[in-house]
Amino acid sequence: MRVPDQAVRGRRCAVLVALAAVLAVTVAPGAAVGAPTAMAPTGAVPVCQVRDGRLNEISGLVATDAGFVVVNDGADDESHRRIFFLDRRCAVVRTLPFPSRPRDTEDLAVGADGTIWVGDIGDNGRARETIAVWKLAPRASRPVLYRMTYPDGPHDAEALLVTRDGLPVIVTKQSGGAGLYTPVGPLRRDATVPLVEVGRVRLPGTTTSNPFSFLGRRLVTGAATAPDGSRVVLRTYADAFEFDVSGGAVIAALTRGTPRVTALPDEPQGEAVSYSRDGRSLLTVSESAGQPPGTRPTVLRYALTPVPSPTPRRDTPAPTVTRRDAPAPTATRAADAADRAGPRDTTRAVVVGGLGLLALALVAAVRTRRGRR
């Protein structure tokens, strides 16, 4: 397939992404107009800025003792198609190329043994016959490719989890419930291993402001596992949803658990998420492609919602609530507000949703330019 002229493609990308941003934020109530060059949304604490020009489409992030590991999503420029190792100030200290061209690297994960997993799972056009993960073992000089295939046709996905037993979990990017897929058997270098759908996760609704309106609150764009394996988090363009994991049962946690929500408001295009090394906070970073000139990706830190205290023992008297007008949980209040919305609010939601969908489609069109493996 002929590759368009780089300058022309760059202008097309800028125009499409800018149009998507305008459509998404112009009519969305409460949405911020324009993108802050500092990339520091409300509630976020900046950690460091990534100044390397190759890292303008960061889609995967993991924190390490020495700093961070990041990857771009599928890129045309060979210099961008690498695993980047950053120090604690976000300066690139080394890079590692892939042995062959990846299709669309979207997320990173770290196994219990320190292996870095790269999720080559993006498929905006839903046309890939196979997806893949790359595994970089500790002290290895190159990652190893393992291919997989869905049982029910292509899916776009941007989130990867790895259980403590080394089982990859692919979380698809779709509204109305993200699919959870795992391999039917051990991964093999010389074979394509089938996947099986093991469940679906439905995230609670929020009202967090983001460039893609309510659709941005529904699509899973990244995932991470806490250092001790006791929690996992899924993120959208707007929020992070943290689930408690008991006995390593990640699928059960995602399909049956009730998450704690941390708002990630108005990140320009937030896809990457990681736990800090101490597990006490979340780290995120957005893509900077299509943002105003001079905008740099910034690693942000968010304080986690505290874990609820254990249920009191039966022999310990529980506190008695005597007020009948005790406030409802935040999610319930949000749902009640939605139920009270009038026709004008409903119409506005439909318009915003349609424009948000167009915005996402335009962004996907910009990023869909990969060849078949």
C-alpha positions in Angstrom: 0.0 0.0 0.0 1.4 3.4 -1.0 2.2 5.6 2.0 1.0 9.2 1.5 3.5 12.0 1.7 4.5 12.6 5.3 3.7 16.3 5.3 0.3 15.8 3.7 -0.6 13.1 6.1 0.5 15.2 9.0 -1.8 18.1 7.9 -4.7 15.6 7.5 -4.1 14.2 11.0 -4.0 17.7 12.5 -7.2 18.8 10.8 -9.2 15.6 11.6 -8.1 15.5 15.2 -8.8 19.2 15.7 -12.2 18.8 14.2 -12.9 15.9 16.5 -11.9 17.9 19.5 -14.1 20.8 18.4 -17.1 18.6 17.8 -16.7 16.8 21.2 -16.3 19.9 23.4 -18.3 22.6 21.7 -21.7 21.4 22.7 -20.8 19.2 25.7 -22.0 20.8 28.9 -19.2 21.3 31.3 -16.5 20.4 28.8 -13.3 22.4 28.7 -12.7 24.4 25.6 -9.2 23.9 24.2 -6.5 21.7 25.6 -4.2 22.8 28.3 -0.6 22.7 27.2 0.5 21.7 30.7 -1.8 18.7 30.5 -2.6 18.8 34.2 -6.4 18.2 34.7 -8.1 19.1 38.0 -7.1 16.7 40.8 -3.9 15.6 39.0 -0.4 16.2 40.2 2.2 16.5 37.4 5.1 14.1 37.8 7.2 14.9 34.8 7.0 15.9 31.1 8.1 13.6 28.2 10.3 15.8 26.0 11.3 13.2 23.4 9.6 14.0 20.1 9.2 10.4 19.3 6.7 9.9 22.1 3.7 11.8 20.9 1.2 8.9 20.8 1.8 7.1 24.1 -0.7 4.4 24.6 0.9 2.2 27.2 2.6 3.0 30.5 4.1 1.0 33.4 6.0 2.3 36.4 9.3 0.7 37.4 11.8 1.2 40.2 14.0 3.2 37.8 11.2 5.3 36.2 8.7 4.2 33.4 8.3 2.1 30.3 6.1 3.4 27.5 5.0 2.5 24.0 3.3 4.5 21.3 0.3 3.1 19.5 0.8 1.9 15.9 3.1 4.4 14.2 4.3 4.9 10.6 7.7 6.2 11.7 10.1 3.4 12.5 11.8 5.4 15.2 8.5 5.5 17.1 7.9 1.8 17.0 10.0 0.9 20.0 9.8 0.1 23.7 11.0 3.2 25.5 12.6 3.2 28.9 12.4 6.4 30.9 14.0 7.6 34.1 12.1 9.2 36.9 12.3 12.6 35.1 10.7 11.2 32.0 13.9 11.3 30.0 14.5 8.5 27.6 17.5 6.4 28.7 17.3 3.6 26.2 15.0 2.1 23.5 14.4 -1.5 22.3 13.2 -2.1 18.8 10.8 -4.9 17.8 12.2 -7.8 15.7 9.4 -7.2 13.2 6.8 -4.5 12.7 4.0 -4.4 15.3 0.5 -3.6 14.0 -0.9 -1.5 16.8 0.7 -1.6 20.3 -1.9 -0.2 22.7 -1.0 -1.2 26.3 1.7 -2.5 28.6 1.6 -4.8 31.6 4.2 -6.3 33.9 4.0 -9.9 35.0 4.8 -11.2 38.5 8.2 -12.3 37.3 9.1 -8.9 35.9 8.3 -9.7 32.3 7.0 -6.7 30.3 4.0 -7.5 28.1 3.2 -5.4 25.1 -0.4 -5.6 23.9 -0.4 -5.4 20.1 -4.2 -5.5 20.2 -5.5 -2.4 18.5 -7.7 -2.7 15.5 -9.7 0.5 14.8 -10.8 -0.9 11.4 -11.7 -4.3 12.9 -10.0 -6.1 10.1 -7.2 -8.1 11.8 -7.2 -11.8 11.5 -4.8 -12.1 14.5 -3.8 -9.9 17.4 -0.6 -10.4 19.5 1.3 -9.8 22.6 5.1 -9.3 22.8 6.9 -10.6 25.9 10.1 -9.0 27.1 11.7 -11.2 29.8 14.0 -9.6 32.4 17.4 -9.0 31.0 16.3 -10.1 27.5 17.6 -8.2 24.5 14.5 -8.5 22.3 10.8 -9.2 22.8 9.1 -12.4 21.6 5.9 -12.4 19.6 2.8 -14.6 20.4 -0.2 -14.5 18.1 -3.9 -15.0 19.1 -7.2 -14.9 17.4 -10.7 -14.1 18.5 -13.5 -16.7 18.3 -16.1 -14.3 17.2 -14.5 -12.0 14.7 -12.2 -8.9 15.0 -12.4 -6.5 18.0 -10.7 -3.3 18.8 -8.9 -3.4 22.2 -6.6 -1.1 24.1 -6.4 -2.7 27.5 -4.3 -5.6 28.7 -4.1 -7.3 32.1 -1.8 -10.2 33.1 -2.8 -12.4 36.0 -0.3 -13.5 38.6 -0.2 -16.9 36.8 0.9 -15.2 33.6 -2.5 -15.3 31.8 -3.1 -12.4 29.5 -6.6 -10.8 29.6 -7.7 -8.7 26.6 -10.3 -6.1 27.4 -12.1 -4.9 24.3 -13.0 -1.2 23.5 -16.7 -1.1 23.0 -19.7 0.6 24.7 -22.4 -1.4 26.4 -20.0 -3.8 28.1 -16.3 -4.6 27.3 -15.5 -8.2 26.4 -12.9 -10.2 28.4 -10.8 -12.7 26.4 -8.1 -15.1 27.4 -6.1 -17.8 25.5 -7.6 -21.3 25.6 -4.1 -22.7 26.3 -0.4 -21.7 26.7 0.9 -19.2 24.3 3.2 -20.6 21.6 5.8 -18.9 19.4 5.1 -21.1 16.4 1.3 -21.1 16.5 -1.7 -18.9 16.7 -3.6 -19.6 19.9 -7.4 -19.2 20.0 -9.0 -16.8 22.5 -12.2 -17.5 24.4 -14.6 -14.9 25.8 -14.7 -15.4 29.6 -17.0 -12.6 30.6 -18.0 -9.0 30.2 -17.5 -6.0 32.4 -20.0 -3.1 32.6 -18.7 0.0 34.2 -21.0 2.3 36.3 -22.0 5.6 34.7 -20.3 8.9 35.7 -20.5 12.5 34.7 -16.8 13.3 34.4 -15.9 15.8 31.8 -13.8 14.6 28.9 -13.3 15.4 25.1 -15.6 12.7 23.9 -18.7 13.4 26.2 -20.6 10.4 27.5 -19.1 8.0 25.0 -15.7 8.8 26.4 -16.9 7.5 29.8 -17.9 4.1 28.3 -14.9 3.0 26.3 -12.0 1.1 28.1 -8.7 2.5 26.9 -6.2 1.0 29.4 -5.7 -1.3 32.3 -3.2 -2.0 35.1 -2.6 -4.4 38.0 -1.4 -3.3 41.4 2.1 -4.3 42.4 0.8 -6.8 45.0 -1.9 -8.2 42.6 -4.7 -7.3 45.0 -6.3 -4.8 42.7 -6.8 -4.1 39.0 -7.9 -0.9 37.3 -9.6 -0.2 34.0 -9.6 3.3 32.6 -11.7 5.2 30.1 -11.1 8.6 28.6 -12.7 10.1 31.7 -12.3 7.8 34.8 -10.4 5.0 36.4 -12.4 2.0 37.9 -10.5 0.0 40.5 -11.6 -3.5 41.4 -10.5 -5.6 44.4 -9.0 -9.0 43.4 -9.3 -11.9 45.8 -7.1 -15.0 45.4 -5.9 -13.9 42.0 -9.3 -14.2 40.5 -9.2 -11.2 38.1 -12.1 -12.3 35.9 -14.4 -12.7 38.9 -13.4 -9.3 40.2 -14.2 -7.6 36.9 -17.5 -9.4 36.3 -18.8 -9.4 39.8 -17.1 -6.7 41.7 -18.1 -3.1 42.4 -15.4 -0.7 41.5 -14.2 2.4 43.2 -14.1 5.4 40.8 -11.3 7.9 40.4 -12.1 10.8 38.1 -9.5 11.7 35.4 -11.2 14.8 34.1 -10.4 16.5 30.8 -7.3 14.6 29.8 -6.7 15.4 26.1 -6.7 11.8 25.0 -6.1 9.6 28.0 -5.3 6.0 27.2 -2.4 4.9 29.4 -2.6 4.0 33.1 -0.3 2.4 35.7 -0.1 2.0 39.4 2.7 3.7 41.2 5.4 1.3 42.5 3.9 1.6 46.1 0.4 1.0 44.8 -0.9 4.1 46.5 -1.7 6.2 43.4 -2.5 5.9 39.7 -0.3 7.3 37.0 -1.6 8.3 33.6 -0.4 10.0 30.4 -2.1 11.3 27.3 -1.3 11.4 23.6 0.0 14.8 22.5 -0.5 14.2 18.7 -3.1 16.7 17.4 -2.8 19.0 20.5 -1.6 22.6 20.3 2.0 23.2 19.3 4.4 22.8 22.2 2.1 20.5 24.1 4.1 17.7 25.8 2.9 14.4 27.2 2.9 14.7 31.0 2.8 11.8 33.5 0.1 12.6 36.0 -0.5 11.2 39.5 -3.9 10.7 41.0 -4.6 9.8 44.6 -6.6 6.6 44.9 -9.9 6.4 46.5 -9.3 4.8 49.9 -10.1 1.1 50.3 -13.2 0.7 52.5 -12.6 -0.7 56.0 -13.4 -4.4 56.6 -16.9 -5.3 57.7 -17.2 -5.1 61.5 -17.2 -8.4 63.4 -20.6 -9.6 64.6 -19.6 -9.0 68.2 -18.8 -5.4 67.4 -21.8 -3.1 67.5 -22.3 -1.5 64.2 -23.1 2.3 64.1 -26.7 3.1 63.8 -28.0 5.5 61.2 -30.9 7.4 62.6 -31.4 10.0 59.9 -33.9 9.1 57.2 -32.5 11.7 54.8 -28.9 10.3 54.7 -27.3 11.2 51.3 -27.4 8.5 48.6 -24.1 7.3 47.0 -22.6 9.5 44.2 -23.6 7.0 41.5 -27.2 6.9 42.7 -27.4 10.7 42.8 -26.1 10.9 39.3 -28.6 8.3 38.1 -31.4 10.2 39.9 -30.3 13.4 38.2 -30.4 11.7 34.8 -33.9 10.3 35.5 -35.1 13.9 36.3 -33.7 15.3 33.0 -36.3 16.8 30.7 -36.8 16.5 27.0 -34.3 19.3 26.3 -31.6 17.5 28.3 -32.4 14.2 26.6 -32.2 15.8 23.1 -28.9 17.5 24.1 -27.5 14.2 25.2 -28.4 12.6 21.9 -26.7 15.4 20.0 -23.6 15.3 22.1 -23.5 11.5 21.8 -23.7 11.7 18.0 -21.0 14.3 17.8 -18.8 12.4 20.3 -19.2 9.3 18.2 -18.1 11.3 15.1 -15.2 12.6 17.0 -14.1 9.1 18.0 -14.6 7.9 14.4 -12.4 10.7 13.1 -9.6 9.9 15.6 -9.9 6.3 14.7 -9.6 7.2 11.0 -6.4 9.1 11.7 -4.9 6.1 13.5 -6.1 3.4 11.1 -3.2 3.2 8.7 -1.6 -0.1 9.5 -0.9 -2.9 7.0 -1.6 -6.5 7.7 1.1 -8.4 9.5 
